[in-house]
Amino acid sequence: MKINTDFTDFPIPLGAEWLETSTDIFAQIVNDSSVEVDIETFPDDPDRKFINSSWFNFFQTYILPSIADNIVYNTPIQSLDYSQDQVRLTTTNGELTSDKVIVSVPLKILQDGDVSFTPSLPTSKLSAIEGITIWEGFKAFFEFSTKFYDDNRNVSVSPATDGHKLYYNAAFGQNTSKNLLGLFTVGKPALDFINRSGNDLRDYILNELDELYNNQATPNYIQHTTQNWNNEPYIKAGYLSDYADWRQVQQLSSSISNKVYFAGGAYTNGEDWVSVHTAAQSARNAVNELIL
Protein backbone atom coordinates (compact mmCIF):
# COMPACT_ATOMS: atom_id res chain seq x y z
CA MET A 1 0.00 0.00 0.00
CA LYS A 2 1.17 3.50 -0.81
CA ILE A 3 -0.53 6.85 -1.35
CA ASN A 4 0.30 10.22 -2.88
CA THR A 5 -1.21 13.16 -0.99
CA ASP A 6 0.47 15.91 -3.03
CA PHE A 7 -0.83 15.18 -6.50
CA THR A 8 -4.43 16.31 -6.06
CA ASP A 9 -7.05 17.12 -3.40
CA PHE A 10 -7.68 13.54 -2.25
CA PRO A 11 -5.31 10.65 -1.48
CA ILE A 12 -4.15 8.89 -4.64
CA PRO A 13 -3.83 5.13 -3.98
CA LEU A 14 -0.65 4.07 -5.76
CA GLY A 15 -1.23 0.50 -4.63
CA ALA A 16 -4.36 -1.19 -3.30
CA GLU A 17 -7.37 0.90 -4.32
CA TRP A 18 -10.57 -1.13 -4.23
CA LEU A 19 -12.51 -2.81 -1.44
CA GLU A 20 -13.29 -6.28 -2.80
CA THR A 21 -15.62 -7.41 -0.02
CA SER A 22 -18.25 -5.89 2.27
CA THR A 23 -17.48 -2.98 4.59
CA ASP A 24 -17.93 -5.37 7.53
CA ILE A 25 -14.30 -6.30 6.99
CA PHE A 26 -13.14 -3.05 8.61
CA ALA A 27 -14.55 -4.01 12.00
CA GLN A 28 -13.24 -7.55 11.60
CA ILE A 29 -9.71 -6.28 10.99
CA VAL A 30 -9.83 -3.78 13.86
CA ASN A 31 -11.20 -6.53 16.12
CA ASP A 32 -12.23 -4.11 18.87
CA SER A 33 -15.93 -3.46 19.41
CA SER A 34 -15.18 -0.23 21.27
CA VAL A 35 -13.72 1.32 18.11
CA GLU A 36 -16.10 2.89 15.61
CA VAL A 37 -14.63 2.74 12.13
CA ASP A 38 -15.45 5.88 10.16
CA ILE A 39 -14.56 5.03 6.57
CA GLU A 40 -16.76 6.06 3.65
CA THR A 41 -17.02 3.92 0.52
CA PHE A 42 -19.28 3.83 -2.52
CA PRO A 43 -20.17 1.17 -5.10
CA ASP A 44 -17.80 0.76 -8.05
CA ASP A 45 -19.16 -2.45 -9.52
CA PRO A 46 -18.23 -5.15 -8.74
CA ASP A 47 -16.24 -3.67 -5.83
CA ARG A 48 -16.29 -0.52 -3.70
CA LYS A 49 -13.99 2.50 -3.62
CA PHE A 50 -12.91 4.68 -0.73
CA ILE A 51 -14.14 8.29 -0.59
CA ASN A 52 -11.26 10.69 0.07
CA SER A 53 -9.47 7.86 1.83
CA SER A 54 -7.74 4.55 1.07
CA TRP A 55 -6.67 1.22 2.50
CA PHE A 56 -3.45 2.96 3.51
CA ASN A 57 -5.39 5.54 5.53
CA PHE A 58 -7.48 2.83 7.18
CA PHE A 59 -4.43 0.99 8.49
CA GLN A 60 -2.68 4.22 9.39
CA THR A 61 -5.66 5.33 11.48
CA TYR A 62 -6.96 2.13 13.05
CA ILE A 63 -4.08 -0.37 13.16
CA LEU A 64 -0.75 1.46 13.19
CA PRO A 65 -1.15 3.41 16.47
CA SER A 66 -1.36 0.25 18.59
CA ILE A 67 1.78 -1.33 17.10
CA ALA A 68 3.90 1.65 16.02
CA ASP A 69 6.29 1.39 18.99
CA ASN A 70 7.12 -2.20 18.07
CA ILE A 71 7.99 -1.59 14.41
CA VAL A 72 11.67 -1.46 13.44
CA TYR A 73 12.19 0.29 10.10
CA ASN A 74 15.05 0.08 7.60
CA THR A 75 16.11 -3.35 8.82
CA PRO A 76 15.80 -5.84 5.94
CA ILE A 77 16.00 -9.52 6.88
CA GLN A 78 18.80 -11.28 4.99
CA SER A 79 18.59 -14.78 6.41
CA LEU A 80 16.42 -16.91 8.68
CA ASP A 81 17.86 -19.89 10.58
CA TYR A 82 15.26 -22.15 12.18
CA SER A 83 17.58 -25.12 12.78
CA GLN A 84 17.80 -24.54 16.55
CA ASP A 85 15.23 -24.11 19.33
CA GLN A 86 15.03 -20.40 18.59
CA VAL A 87 14.79 -18.77 15.19
CA ARG A 88 17.76 -16.56 14.38
CA LEU A 89 17.27 -13.67 12.00
CA THR A 90 20.20 -11.91 10.37
CA THR A 91 19.42 -8.33 9.34
CA THR A 92 21.39 -5.49 7.82
CA ASN A 93 21.69 -4.12 11.38
CA GLY A 94 22.58 -7.24 13.32
CA GLU A 95 20.87 -10.37 14.61
CA LEU A 96 17.52 -11.02 16.26
CA THR A 97 16.18 -14.17 17.91
CA SER A 98 12.65 -15.33 18.46
CA ASP A 99 10.72 -18.43 19.46
CA LYS A 100 8.57 -18.15 16.35
CA VAL A 101 8.47 -15.94 13.26
CA ILE A 102 5.82 -14.82 10.77
CA VAL A 103 7.24 -14.21 7.30
CA SER A 104 5.22 -11.56 5.47
CA VAL A 105 7.59 -10.38 2.75
CA PRO A 106 6.19 -10.06 -0.79
CA LEU A 107 6.38 -13.37 -2.62
CA LYS A 108 8.79 -12.00 -5.25
CA ILE A 109 11.37 -11.49 -2.47
CA LEU A 110 11.27 -15.21 -1.72
CA GLN A 111 11.19 -16.14 -5.40
CA ASP A 112 14.36 -14.12 -6.02
CA GLY A 113 16.10 -15.69 -3.02
CA ASP A 114 16.59 -12.39 -1.21
CA VAL A 115 16.04 -14.14 2.13
CA SER A 116 17.99 -17.34 2.72
CA PHE A 117 16.67 -20.12 4.96
CA THR A 118 18.56 -22.63 7.12
CA PRO A 119 17.68 -25.40 6.69
CA SER A 120 16.40 -24.87 3.18
CA LEU A 121 12.65 -24.57 2.78
CA PRO A 122 10.80 -27.86 2.20
CA THR A 123 10.83 -29.02 -1.41
CA SER A 124 7.06 -28.65 -1.73
CA LYS A 125 7.19 -25.02 -0.62
CA LEU A 126 10.21 -24.23 -2.81
CA SER A 127 8.41 -25.74 -5.81
CA ALA A 128 5.37 -23.56 -5.14
CA ILE A 129 7.50 -20.42 -4.75
CA GLU A 130 9.58 -21.05 -7.85
CA GLY A 131 6.79 -22.31 -10.08
CA ILE A 132 4.06 -19.77 -9.45
CA THR A 133 3.46 -16.69 -11.62
CA ILE A 134 3.85 -13.24 -10.09
CA TRP A 135 2.56 -10.42 -12.24
CA GLU A 136 4.41 -7.17 -12.85
CA GLY A 137 2.61 -4.09 -11.51
CA PHE A 138 2.19 -0.50 -12.69
CA LYS A 139 -0.20 2.38 -12.01
CA ALA A 140 -0.45 5.91 -13.38
CA PHE A 141 -2.69 8.92 -12.77
CA PHE A 142 -3.12 11.69 -15.32
CA GLU A 143 -4.86 15.01 -14.76
CA PHE A 144 -6.60 16.62 -17.73
CA SER A 145 -8.34 19.93 -18.26
CA THR A 146 -11.54 18.19 -19.36
CA LYS A 147 -13.15 14.76 -18.97
CA PHE A 148 -13.10 13.17 -22.41
CA TYR A 149 -12.71 9.56 -21.23
CA ASP A 150 -14.96 6.72 -20.02
CA ASP A 151 -15.44 5.88 -16.36
CA ASN A 152 -14.07 2.42 -17.09
CA ARG A 153 -12.31 1.13 -20.17
CA ASN A 154 -10.94 -2.37 -20.00
CA VAL A 155 -8.22 -3.02 -22.55
CA SER A 156 -8.43 -6.56 -23.90
CA VAL A 157 -5.60 -8.87 -22.83
CA SER A 158 -5.20 -12.21 -24.58
CA PRO A 159 -4.83 -14.74 -23.17
CA ALA A 160 -6.53 -13.51 -20.01
CA THR A 161 -3.92 -15.29 -17.91
CA ASP A 162 -1.35 -12.72 -19.11
CA GLY A 163 -2.78 -10.02 -16.83
CA HIS A 164 -5.11 -7.01 -16.75
CA LYS A 165 -5.18 -3.48 -18.09
CA LEU A 166 -7.74 -0.86 -17.17
CA TYR A 167 -8.15 2.88 -17.71
CA TYR A 168 -10.64 4.35 -15.26
CA ASN A 169 -12.01 7.59 -13.87
CA ALA A 170 -9.91 7.95 -10.71
CA ALA A 171 -12.00 10.91 -9.51
CA PHE A 172 -15.25 8.94 -9.68
CA GLY A 173 -17.15 9.38 -6.40
CA GLN A 174 -14.51 11.63 -4.84
CA ASN A 175 -15.12 15.12 -3.44
CA THR A 176 -13.21 16.82 -6.21
CA SER A 177 -13.72 18.78 -9.41
CA LYS A 178 -10.47 17.49 -10.93
CA ASN A 179 -10.40 15.33 -14.05
CA LEU A 180 -8.21 12.38 -13.16
CA LEU A 181 -7.72 9.28 -15.27
CA GLY A 182 -6.13 6.21 -13.71
CA LEU A 183 -4.25 3.38 -15.37
CA PHE A 184 -4.01 0.02 -13.61
CA THR A 185 -2.10 -2.79 -15.27
CA VAL A 186 -0.51 -6.04 -14.12
CA GLY A 187 1.25 -8.91 -15.87
CA LYS A 188 2.56 -8.77 -19.41
CA PRO A 189 0.65 -5.58 -20.36
CA ALA A 190 2.59 -3.77 -17.60
CA LEU A 191 5.89 -4.45 -19.40
CA ASP A 192 5.10 -1.68 -21.90
CA PHE A 193 5.20 0.78 -18.99
CA ILE A 194 7.72 -0.50 -16.46
CA ASN A 195 10.45 -0.51 -19.10
CA ARG A 196 9.96 3.20 -19.76
CA SER A 197 10.54 6.31 -17.66
CA GLY A 198 10.41 10.11 -17.77
CA ASN A 199 9.02 11.83 -20.85
CA ASP A 200 9.14 8.61 -22.83
CA LEU A 201 6.71 6.98 -20.39
CA ARG A 202 4.45 10.05 -20.27
CA ASP A 203 4.31 10.32 -24.06
CA TYR A 204 3.70 6.60 -24.50
CA ILE A 205 0.61 6.78 -22.32
CA LEU A 206 -0.63 10.01 -23.90
CA ASN A 207 -0.20 8.54 -27.38
CA GLU A 208 -2.17 5.46 -26.39
CA LEU A 209 -4.94 7.64 -24.95
CA ASP A 210 -4.94 9.79 -28.09
CA GLU A 211 -5.61 6.65 -30.09
CA LEU A 212 -8.40 5.59 -27.76
CA TYR A 213 -10.03 9.03 -27.49
CA ASN A 214 -9.63 10.80 -30.82
CA ASN A 215 -6.49 12.82 -29.99
CA GLN A 216 -7.98 14.45 -26.90
CA ALA A 217 -5.37 13.41 -24.34
CA THR A 218 -2.25 15.35 -25.31
CA PRO A 219 -3.87 18.80 -25.74
CA ASN A 220 -5.73 18.45 -22.42
CA TYR A 221 -2.79 17.10 -20.39
CA ILE A 222 -1.90 18.90 -17.14
CA GLN A 223 0.24 16.57 -15.01
CA HIS A 224 0.78 12.93 -14.05
CA THR A 225 2.28 10.60 -11.48
CA THR A 226 3.28 6.95 -11.79
CA GLN A 227 4.09 3.95 -9.62
CA ASN A 228 6.30 1.15 -10.94
CA TRP A 229 6.01 -1.61 -8.35
CA ASN A 230 8.75 -3.65 -9.99
CA ASN A 231 11.20 -0.88 -9.08
CA GLU A 232 10.40 -1.06 -5.36
CA PRO A 233 13.43 -2.90 -3.93
CA TYR A 234 11.52 -4.73 -1.19
CA ILE A 235 8.47 -5.53 -3.30
CA LYS A 236 9.82 -6.03 -6.84
CA ALA A 237 6.51 -6.91 -8.56
CA GLY A 238 2.76 -6.43 -8.71
CA TYR A 239 1.09 -9.44 -7.16
CA LEU A 240 0.38 -13.14 -7.52
CA SER A 241 -1.50 -14.04 -10.71
CA ASP A 242 -5.27 -14.28 -10.41
CA TYR A 243 -4.95 -17.60 -12.24
CA ALA A 244 -2.55 -19.27 -9.81
CA ASP A 245 -3.24 -22.88 -8.79
CA TRP A 246 -5.06 -22.74 -5.44
CA ARG A 247 -3.11 -25.79 -4.27
CA GLN A 248 0.14 -23.91 -4.78
CA VAL A 249 -1.27 -20.95 -2.87
CA GLN A 250 -2.12 -23.27 0.02
CA GLN A 251 1.43 -24.58 -0.05
CA LEU A 252 2.80 -21.04 0.09
CA SER A 253 0.93 -20.46 3.35
CA SER A 254 1.91 -23.71 5.07
CA SER A 255 3.96 -23.30 8.25
CA ILE A 256 7.32 -24.98 8.93
CA SER A 257 8.44 -26.86 12.04
CA ASN A 258 5.93 -25.06 14.27
CA LYS A 259 8.29 -22.07 14.16
CA VAL A 260 8.02 -20.33 10.79
CA TYR A 261 4.65 -19.05 9.59
CA PHE A 262 3.61 -17.13 6.49
CA ALA A 263 1.12 -14.29 6.10
CA GLY A 264 0.11 -11.89 3.35
CA GLY A 265 -1.83 -11.61 0.13
CA ALA A 266 -0.04 -14.56 -1.48
CA TYR A 267 -0.09 -16.78 1.61
CA THR A 268 -3.74 -17.71 2.01
CA ASN A 269 -5.93 -20.80 2.29
CA GLY A 270 -6.26 -20.96 -1.49
CA GLU A 271 -9.89 -19.83 -1.63
CA ASP A 272 -8.87 -16.27 -2.51
CA TRP A 273 -5.64 -14.31 -2.55
CA VAL A 274 -3.92 -10.97 -3.24
CA SER A 275 -6.58 -8.47 -2.07
CA VAL A 276 -6.00 -6.49 1.12
CA HIS A 277 -8.74 -8.17 3.11
CA THR A 278 -7.44 -11.64 2.28
CA ALA A 279 -3.95 -10.52 3.36
CA ALA A 280 -5.42 -9.39 6.70
CA GLN A 281 -7.31 -12.64 7.11
CA SER A 282 -4.12 -14.53 6.30
CA ALA A 283 -2.32 -12.65 9.07
CA ARG A 284 -5.01 -13.54 11.58
CA ASN A 285 -4.84 -17.20 10.55
CA ALA A 286 -1.06 -17.21 10.97
CA VAL A 287 -1.28 -15.67 14.44
CA ASN A 288 -4.00 -18.12 15.49
CA GLU A 289 -1.87 -21.04 14.34
CA LEU A 290 1.21 -19.62 16.05
CA ILE A 291 -0.41 -19.31 19.47
CA LEU A 292 -2.05 -22.74 19.51
C-alpha positions in Angstrom: 0.0 0.0 0.0 1.2 3.5 -0.8 -0.5 6.9 -1.4 0.3 10.2 -2.9 -1.2 13.2 -1.0 0.5 15.9 -3.0 -0.8 15.2 -6.5 -4.4 16.3 -6.1 -7.0 17.1 -3.4 -7.7 13.5 -2.3 -5.3 10.6 -1.5 -4.2 8.9 -4.6 -3.8 5.1 -4.0 -0.7 4.1 -5.8 -1.2 0.5 -4.6 -4.4 -1.2 -3.3 -7.4 0.9 -4.3 -10.6 -1.1 -4.2 -12.5 -2.8 -1.4 -13.3 -6.3 -2.8 -15.6 -7.4 0.0 -18.3 -5.9 2.3 -17.5 -3.0 4.6 -17.9 -5.4 7.5 -14.3 -6.3 7.0 -13.1 -3.0 8.6 -14.6 -4.0 12.0 -13.2 -7.6 11.6 -9.7 -6.3 11.0 -9.8 -3.8 13.9 -11.2 -6.5 16.1 -12.2 -4.1 18.9 -15.9 -3.5 19.4 -15.2 -0.2 21.3 -13.7 1.3 18.1 -16.1 2.9 15.6 -14.6 2.7 12.1 -15.5 5.9 10.2 -14.6 5.0 6.6 -16.8 6.1 3.6 -17.0 3.9 0.5 -19.3 3.8 -2.5 -20.2 1.2 -5.1 -17.8 0.8 -8.0 -19.2 -2.5 -9.5 -18.2 -5.1 -8.7 -16.2 -3.7 -5.8 -16.3 -0.5 -3.7 -14.0 2.5 -3.6 -12.9 4.7 -0.7 -14.1 8.3 -0.6 -11.3 10.7 0.1 -9.5 7.9 1.8 -7.7 4.5 1.1 -6.7 1.2 2.5 -3.4 3.0 3.5 -5.4 5.5 5.5 -7.5 2.8 7.2 -4.4 1.0 8.5 -2.7 4.2 9.4 -5.7 5.3 11.5 -7.0 2.1 13.1 -4.1 -0.4 13.2 -0.7 1.5 13.2 -1.2 3.4 16.5 -1.4 0.2 18.6 1.8 -1.3 17.1 3.9 1.7 16.0 6.3 1.4 19.0 7.1 -2.2 18.1 8.0 -1.6 14.4 11.7 -1.5 13.4 12.2 0.3 10.1 15.0 0.1 7.6 16.1 -3.3 8.8 15.8 -5.8 5.9 16.0 -9.5 6.9 18.8 -11.3 5.0 18.6 -14.8 6.4 16.4 -16.9 8.7 17.9 -19.9 10.6 15.3 -22.2 12.2 17.6 -25.1 12.8 17.8 -24.5 16.5 15.2 -24.1 19.3 15.0 -20.4 18.6 14.8 -18.8 15.2 17.8 -16.6 14.4 17.3 -13.7 12.0 20.2 -11.9 10.4 19.4 -8.3 9.3 21.4 -5.5 7.8 21.7 -4.1 11.4 22.6 -7.2 13.3 20.9 -10.4 14.6 17.5 -11.0 16.3 16.2 -14.2 17.9 12.7 -15.3 18.5 10.7 -18.4 19.5 8.6 -18.2 16.4 8.5 -15.9 13.3 5.8 -14.8 10.8 7.2 -14.2 7.3 5.2 -11.6 5.5 7.6 -10.4 2.8 6.2 -10.1 -0.8 6.4 -13.4 -2.6 8.8 -12.0 -5.2 11.4 -11.5 -2.5 11.3 -15.2 -1.7 11.2 -16.1 -5.4 14.4 -14.1 -6.0 16.1 -15.7 -3.0 16.6 -12.4 -1.2 16.0 -14.1 2.1 18.0 -17.3 2.7 16.7 -20.1 5.0 18.6 -22.6 7.1 17.7 -25.4 6.7 16.4 -24.9 3.2 12.7 -24.6 2.8 10.8 -27.9 2.2 10.8 -29.0 -1.4 7.1 -28.6 -1.7 7.2 -25.0 -0.6 10.2 -24.2 -2.8 8.4 -25.7 -5.8 5.4 -23.6 -5.1 7.5 -20.4 -4.7 9.6 -21.1 -7.8 6.8 -22.3 -10.1 4.1 -19.8 -9.5 3.5 -16.7 -11.6 3.8 -13.2 -10.1 2.6 -10.4 -12.2 4.4 -7.2 -12.8 2.6 -4.1 -11.5 2.2 -0.5 -12.7 -0.2 2.4 -12.0 -0.5 5.9 -13.4 -2.7 8.9 -12.8 -3.1 11.7 -15.3 -4.9 15.0 -14.8 -6.6 16.6 -17.7 -8.3 19.9 -18.3 -11.5 18.2 -19.4 -13.2 14.8 -19.0 -13.1 13.2 -22.4 -12.7 9.6 -21.2 -15.0 6.7 -20.0 -15.4 5.9 -16.4 -14.1 2.4 -17.1 -12.3 1.1 -20.2 -10.9 -2.4 -20.0 -8.2 -3.0 -22.5 -8.4 -6.6 -23.9 -5.6 -8.9 -22.8 -5.2 -12.2 -24.6 -4.8 -14.7 -23.2 -6.5 -13.5 -20.0 -3.9 -15.3 -17.9 -1.3 -12.7 -19.1 -2.8 -10.0 -16.8 -5.1 -7.0 -16.7 -5.2 -3.5 -18.1 -7.7 -0.9 -17.2 -8.2 2.9 -17.7 -10.6 4.3 -15.3 -12.0 7.6 -13.9 -9.9 8.0 -10.7 -12.0 10.9 -9.5 -15.2 8.9 -9.7 -17.1 9.4 -6.4 -14.5 11.6 -4.8 -15.1 15.1 -3.4 -13.2 16.8 -6.2 -13.7 18.8 -9.4 -10.5 17.5 -10.9 -10.4 15.3 -14.1 -8.2 12.4 -13.2 -7.7 9.3 -15.3 -6.1 6.2 -13.7 -4.2 3.4 -15.4 -4.0 0.0 -13.6 -2.1 -2.8 -15.3 -0.5 -6.0 -14.1 1.2 -8.9 -15.9 2.6 -8.8 -19.4 0.7 -5.6 -20.4 2.6 -3.8 -17.6 5.9 -4.4 -19.4 5.1 -1.7 -21.9 5.2 0.8 -19.0 7.7 -0.5 -16.5 10.4 -0.5 -19.1 10.0 3.2 -19.8 10.5 6.3 -17.7 10.4 10.1 -17.8 9.0 11.8 -20.8 9.1 8.6 -22.8 6.7 7.0 -20.4 4.5 10.0 -20.3 4.3 10.3 -24.1 3.7 6.6 -24.5 0.6 6.8 -22.3 -0.6 10.0 -23.9 -0.2 8.5 -27.4 -2.2 5.5 -26.4 -4.9 7.6 -24.9 -4.9 9.8 -28.1 -5.6 6.7 -30.1 -8.4 5.6 -27.8 -10.0 9.0 -27.5 -9.6 10.8 -30.8 -6.5 12.8 -30.0 -8.0 14.5 -26.9 -5.4 13.4 -24.3 -2.2 15.3 -25.3 -3.9 18.8 -25.7 -5.7 18.4 -22.4 -2.8 17.1 -20.4 -1.9 18.9 -17.1 0.2 16.6 -15.0 0.8 12.9 -14.1 2.3 10.6 -11.5 3.3 7.0 -11.8 4.1 4.0 -9.6 6.3 1.1 -10.9 6.0 -1.6 -8.4 8.8 -3.6 -10.0 11.2 -0.9 -9.1 10.4 -1.1 -5.4 13.4 -2.9 -3.9 11.5 -4.7 -1.2 8.5 -5.5 -3.3 9.8 -6.0 -6.8 6.5 -6.9 -8.6 2.8 -6.4 -8.7 1.1 -9.4 -7.2 0.4 -13.1 -7.5 -1.5 -14.0 -10.7 -5.3 -14.3 -10.4 -5.0 -17.6 -12.2 -2.6 -19.3 -9.8 -3.2 -22.9 -8.8 -5.1 -22.7 -5.4 -3.1 -25.8 -4.3 0.1 -23.9 -4.8 -1.3 -21.0 -2.9 -2.1 -23.3 0.0 1.4 -24.6 -0.1 2.8 -21.0 0.1 0.9 -20.5 3.3 1.9 -23.7 5.1 4.0 -23.3 8.3 7.3 -25.0 8.9 8.4 -26.9 12.0 5.9 -25.1 14.3 8.3 -22.1 14.2 8.0 -20.3 10.8 4.6 -19.1 9.6 3.6 -17.1 6.5 1.1 -14.3 6.1 0.1 -11.9 3.3 -1.8 -11.6 0.1 0.0 -14.6 -1.5 -0.1 -16.8 1.6 -3.7 -17.7 2.0 -5.9 -20.8 2.3 -6.3 -21.0 -1.5 -9.9 -19.8 -1.6 -8.9 -16.3 -2.5 -5.6 -14.3 -2.6 -3.9 -11.0 -3.2 -6.6 -8.5 -2.1 -6.0 -6.5 1.1 -8.7 -8.2 3.1 -7.4 -11.6 2.3 -4.0 -10.5 3.4 -5.4 -9.4 6.7 -7.3 -12.6 7.1 -4.1 -14.5 6.3 -2.3 -12.6 9.1 -5.0 -13.5 11.6 -4.8 -17.2 10.5 -1.1 -17.2 11.0 -1.3 -15.7 14.4 -4.0 -18.1 15.5 -1.9 -21.0 14.3 1.2 -19.6 16.0 -0.4 -19.3 19.5 -2.1 -22.7 19.5 
